[in-house]
């Protein structure tokens, strides 16, 4: 009976899932690079926030579909959407001024 529960929790790995894992890996490294650039030049906050928000949304998708961690999915989604909205507001306010 224990073996059945373990089989139900795991999902088969498909090519589509591997693509999203690779996208998450690429975005994570790119976001780390943008963070280092942001430390050196504070005007990079818009680009850094944009990619951090996108990275968190991809992580939320992977947690929901592949890993089935529902709490992490909710947290990553909320923070990712918040960062994207904040980035949009900051960018619009920069253009208006």
KENUKE-796304 format. One record per atom (N, C-alpha, C): residue in three letters; chain; z, y, x. Coordinates in steps of 0.1 Angstrom, whole numbers, padded with zeros to 4 digits. Layout:
<recs>
['ALA','A',[Z,Y,X]]
...
</recs>
This chain:
<recs>
['UNK','A',[0000,-0012,0008]]
['UNK','A',[0000,0000,0000]]
['UNK','A',[0000,0013,0009]]
['UNK','A',[0007,0012,0020]]
['UNK','A',[0007,0024,0029]]
['UNK','A',[-0007,0026,0034]]
['UNK','A',[-0014,0016,0037]]
['UNK','A',[-0028,0017,0043]]
['UNK','A',[-0037,0024,0033]]
['UNK','A',[-0035,0022,0020]]
['UNK','A',[-0044,0028,0010]]
['UNK','A',[-0042,0043,0010]]
['UNK','A',[-0030,0048,0011]]
['UNK','A',[-0027,0062,0011]]
['UNK','A',[-0033,0069,0023]]
['UNK','A',[-0032,0062,0034]]
['UNK','A',[-0038,0068,0046]]
['UNK','A',[-0053,0069,0045]]
['UNK','A',[-0060,0060,0039]]
['UNK','A',[-0074,0060,0037]]
['UNK','A',[-0078,0071,0027]]
['UNK','A',[-0070,0073,0017]]
['UNK','A',[-0073,0083,0007]]
['UNK','A',[-0072,0097,0013]]
['UNK','A',[-0063,0100,0022]]
['UNK','A',[-0061,0113,0028]]
['UNK','A',[-0072,0116,0038]]
['UNK','A',[-0078,0107,0045]]
['UNK','A',[-0088,0110,0054]]
['UNK','A',[-0102,0111,0048]]
['UNK','A',[-0110,0120,0053]]
['UNK','A',[-0123,0122,0048]]
['UNK','A',[-0133,0117,0058]]
['UNK','A',[-0145,0113,0054]]
['UNK','A',[-0155,0109,0064]]
['UNK','A',[-0160,0122,0071]]
['UNK','A',[-0163,0121,0083]]
['UNK','A',[-0168,0132,0091]]
['UNK','A',[-0183,0132,0089]]
['UNK','A',[-0189,0143,0084]]
['UNK','A',[-0203,0144,0082]]
['UNK','A',[-0208,0154,0092]]
['UNK','A',[-0222,0155,0092]]
['UNK','A',[-0228,0165,0101]]
['UNK','A',[-0224,0180,0096]]
['UNK','A',[-0223,0181,0083]]
['UNK','A',[-0220,0194,0078]]
['UNK','A',[-0206,0199,0082]]
['UNK','A',[-0196,0189,0082]]
['UNK','A',[-0183,0192,0087]]
['UNK','A',[-0183,0196,0102]]
['UNK','A',[-0191,0188,0110]]
['UNK','A',[-0191,0191,0124]]
['UNK','A',[-0197,0205,0127]]
['UNK','A',[-0207,0209,0119]]
['UNK','A',[-0212,0222,0120]]
['UNK','A',[-0202,0233,0118]]
['UNK','A',[-0193,0231,0108]]
['UNK','A',[-0183,0241,0105]]
['UNK','A',[-0172,0241,0116]]
['UNK','A',[-0169,0229,0121]]
['UNK','A',[-0159,0228,0132]]
['UNK','A',[-0165,0236,0145]]
['UNK','A',[-0178,0234,0147]]
['UNK','A',[-0184,0241,0159]]
['UNK','A',[-0184,0256,0156]]
['UNK','A',[-0187,0260,0144]]
['UNK','A',[-0187,0274,0141]]
['UNK','A',[-0173,0280,0143]]
['UNK','A',[-0163,0273,0139]]
['UNK','A',[-0149,0277,0141]]
['UNK','A',[-0146,0279,0155]]
['UNK','A',[-0150,0269,0163]]
['UNK','A',[-0148,0269,0178]]
['UNK','A',[-0154,0281,0184]]
['UNK','A',[-0167,0284,0181]]
['UNK','A',[-0174,0295,0186]]
['UNK','A',[-0168,0308,0182]]
['UNK','A',[-0165,0310,0169]]
['UNK','A',[-0158,0322,0164]]
['UNK','A',[-0145,0324,0171]]
['UNK','A',[-0137,0314,0173]]
['UNK','A',[-0124,0315,0180]]
['UNK','A',[-0126,0321,0194]]
['UNK','A',[-0135,0315,0202]]
['UNK','A',[-0137,0320,0215]]
['UNK','A',[-0143,0334,0215]]
['UNK','A',[-0152,0337,0206]]
['UNK','A',[-0157,0350,0205]]
['UNK','A',[-0147,0360,0201]]
['UNK','A',[-0138,0357,0192]]
['UNK','A',[-0127,0366,0188]]
['UNK','A',[-0117,0368,0199]]
['UNK','A',[-0114,0358,0207]]
['UNK','A',[-0106,0360,0219]]
['UNK','A',[-0112,0369,0229]]
['UNK','A',[-0125,0368,0231]]
['UNK','A',[-0132,0378,0239]]
['UNK','A',[-0132,0392,0234]]
['UNK','A',[-0133,0393,0221]]
['UNK','A',[-0133,0406,0215]]
['UNK','A',[-0118,0412,0216]]
['UNK','A',[-0108,0404,0215]]
['UNK','A',[-0095,0408,0216]]
['UNK','A',[-0092,0414,0230]]
['UNK','A',[-0098,0407,0240]]
['UNK','A',[-0096,0412,0254]]
['UNK','A',[-0104,0425,0256]]
['UNK','A',[-0115,0426,0249]]
['UNK','A',[-0123,0439,0250]]
['UNK','A',[-0116,0450,0242]]
['UNK','A',[-0109,0446,0231]]
['UNK','A',[-0102,0456,0223]]
['UNK','A',[-0090,0461,0232]]
['UNK','A',[-0083,0453,0240]]
['UNK','A',[-0072,0457,0248]]
['UNK','A',[-0077,0468,0258]]
['UNK','A',[-0089,0466,0263]]
['UNK','A',[-0095,0476,0273]]
['UNK','A',[-0101,0488,0266]]
['UNK','A',[-0106,0487,0254]]
['UNK','A',[-0113,0498,0247]]
['UNK','A',[-0108,0497,0232]]
['UNK','A',[-0100,0506,0228]]
['UNK','A',[-0094,0505,0214]]
['UNK','A',[-0104,0509,0203]]
['UNK','A',[-0116,0514,0207]]
['UNK','A',[-0126,0516,0196]]
['UNK','A',[-0132,0503,0191]]
['UNK','A',[-0129,0492,0197]]
['UNK','A',[-0135,0479,0193]]
['UNK','A',[-0127,0473,0182]]
['UNK','A',[-0118,0480,0176]]
['UNK','A',[-0109,0474,0165]]
['UNK','A',[-0117,0470,0153]]
['UNK','A',[-0128,0477,0150]]
['UNK','A',[-0136,0473,0138]]
['UNK','A',[-0143,0460,0140]]
['UNK','A',[-0149,0458,0152]]
['UNK','A',[-0156,0445,0154]]
['UNK','A',[-0146,0434,0156]]
['UNK','A',[-0135,0436,0162]]
['UNK','A',[-0125,0426,0164]]
['UNK','A',[-0119,0422,0150]]
['UNK','A',[-0116,0431,0142]]
['UNK','A',[-0110,0428,0128]]
['UNK','A',[-0121,0420,0120]]
['UNK','A',[-0133,0424,0121]]
['UNK','A',[-0144,0418,0113]]
['UNK','A',[-0145,0403,0117]]
['UNK','A',[-0145,0400,0130]]
['UNK','A',[-0147,0386,0134]]
['UNK','A',[-0134,0378,0133]]
['UNK','A',[-0123,0385,0134]]
['UNK','A',[-0110,0378,0131]]
['UNK','A',[-0109,0374,0116]]
['UNK','A',[-0113,0382,0107]]
['UNK','A',[-0113,0379,0093]]
['UNK','A',[-0123,0368,0090]]
['UNK','A',[-0135,0368,0096]]
['UNK','A',[-0145,0357,0094]]
['UNK','A',[-0140,0344,0100]]
['UNK','A',[-0133,0345,0112]]
['UNK','A',[-0128,0333,0118]]
['UNK','A',[-0117,0327,0109]]
['UNK','A',[-0109,0335,0103]]
['UNK','A',[-0098,0330,0094]]
['UNK','A',[-0104,0323,0082]]
['UNK','A',[-0114,0329,0076]]
['UNK','A',[-0120,0323,0064]]
['UNK','A',[-0127,0310,0067]]
['UNK','A',[-0133,0309,0079]]
['UNK','A',[-0139,0296,0083]]
['UNK','A',[-0128,0286,0085]]
['UNK','A',[-0117,0290,0091]]
['UNK','A',[-0105,0281,0093]]
['UNK','A',[-0100,0277,0080]]
['UNK','A',[-0099,0286,0070]]
['UNK','A',[-0095,0282,0057]]
['UNK','A',[-0104,0271,0050]]
['UNK','A',[-0117,0273,0052]]
['UNK','A',[-0126,0263,0047]]
['UNK','A',[-0124,0250,0053]]
['UNK','A',[-0123,0250,0066]]
['UNK','A',[-0121,0237,0073]]
['UNK','A',[-0108,0230,0069]]
['UNK','A',[-0097,0238,0067]]
['UNK','A',[-0084,0233,0063]]
['UNK','A',[-0085,0227,0049]]
['UNK','A',[-0093,0233,0041]]
['UNK','A',[-0094,0228,0027]]
['UNK','A',[-0103,0215,0026]]
['UNK','A',[-0114,0216,0033]]
['UNK','A',[-0124,0205,0031]]
['UNK','A',[-0121,0193,0041]]
['UNK','A',[-0118,0196,0053]]
['UNK','A',[-0117,0185,0063]]
['UNK','A',[-0102,0181,0064]]
['UNK','A',[-0093,0190,0067]]
['UNK','A',[-0079,0186,0070]]
['UNK','A',[-0070,0185,0058]]
['UNK','A',[-0074,0191,0047]]
['UNK','A',[-0067,0191,0034]]
['UNK','A',[-0052,0196,0036]]
['UNK','A',[-0051,0208,0042]]
['UNK','A',[-0039,0215,0044]]
['UNK','A',[-0039,0227,0034]]
['UNK','A',[-0034,0225,0023]]
['UNK','A',[-0035,0235,0012]]
['UNK','A',[-0027,0248,0015]]
['UNK','A',[-0016,0247,0021]]
['UNK','A',[-0008,0259,0024]]
['UNK','A',[-0014,0267,0034]]
['UNK','A',[-0019,0261,0045]]
['UNK','A',[-0026,0268,0055]]
['UNK','A',[-0039,0275,0050]]
['UNK','A',[-0046,0268,0041]]
['UNK','A',[-0058,0274,0035]]
['UNK','A',[-0055,0287,0027]]
['UNK','A',[-0044,0287,0020]]
['UNK','A',[-0041,0299,0012]]
['UNK','A',[-0037,0310,0022]]
['UNK','A',[-0029,0307,0032]]
['UNK','A',[-0025,0318,0041]]
['UNK','A',[-0037,0323,0049]]
['UNK','A',[-0045,0315,0054]]
['UNK','A',[-0057,0319,0061]]
['UNK','A',[-0067,0327,0053]]
['UNK','A',[-0068,0323,0040]]
['UNK','A',[-0077,0330,0031]]
['UNK','A',[-0072,0344,0028]]
['UNK','A',[-0059,0345,0025]]
['UNK','A',[-0053,0358,0022]]
['UNK','A',[-0054,0368,0033]]
['UNK','A',[-0050,0363,0045]]
['UNK','A',[-0051,0372,0057]]
['UNK','A',[-0065,0375,0061]]
['UNK','A',[-0074,0366,0060]]
['UNK','A',[-0088,0369,0063]]
['UNK','A',[-0094,0379,0053]]
['UNK','A',[-0092,0377,0041]]
['UNK','A',[-0097,0387,0031]]
['UNK','A',[-0091,0400,0033]]
['UNK','A',[-0078,0401,0035]]
['UNK','A',[-0071,0413,0038]]
['UNK','A',[-0077,0421,0050]]
['UNK','A',[-0079,0413,0061]]
['UNK','A',[-0085,0419,0073]]
['UNK','A',[-0099,0425,0070]]
['UNK','A',[-0107,0417,0063]]
['UNK','A',[-0121,0422,0060]]
['UNK','A',[-0120,0435,0051]]
['UNK','A',[-0112,0435,0041]]
['UNK','A',[-0110,0447,0033]]
['UNK','A',[-0105,0459,0041]]
['UNK','A',[-0095,0456,0049]]
['UNK','A',[-0090,0467,0058]]
['UNK','A',[-0101,0472,0067]]
['UNK','A',[-0109,0463,0073]]
['UNK','A',[-0119,0467,0082]]
['UNK','A',[-0130,0476,0075]]
['UNK','A',[-0133,0472,0062]]
['UNK','A',[-0143,0479,0054]]
['UNK','A',[-0137,0493,0051]]
['UNK','A',[-0125,0494,0048]]
['UNK','A',[-0118,0507,0044]]
['UNK','A',[-0118,0516,0057]]
['UNK','A',[-0114,0510,0068]]
['UNK','A',[-0114,0518,0081]]
['UNK','A',[-0128,0523,0085]]
['UNK','A',[-0138,0514,0083]]
['UNK','A',[-0151,0518,0087]]
['UNK','A',[-0157,0529,0078]]
['UNK','A',[-0154,0528,0064]]
['UNK','A',[-0159,0538,0055]]
['UNK','A',[-0152,0551,0058]]
['UNK','A',[-0139,0551,0060]]
['UNK','A',[-0131,0563,0063]]
['UNK','A',[-0136,0570,0076]]
['UNK','A',[-0140,0562,0085]]
['UNK','A',[-0146,0568,0098]]
['UNK','A',[-0159,0575,0095]]
['UNK','A',[-0167,0569,0087]]
['UNK','A',[-0180,0575,0084]]
['UNK','A',[-0179,0587,0075]]
['UNK','A',[-0169,0588,0067]]
['UNK','A',[-0168,0600,0058]]
['UNK','A',[-0163,0611,0066]]
['UNK','A',[-0154,0609,0075]]
['UNK','A',[-0148,0620,0083]]
['UNK','A',[-0159,0624,0093]]
</recs>
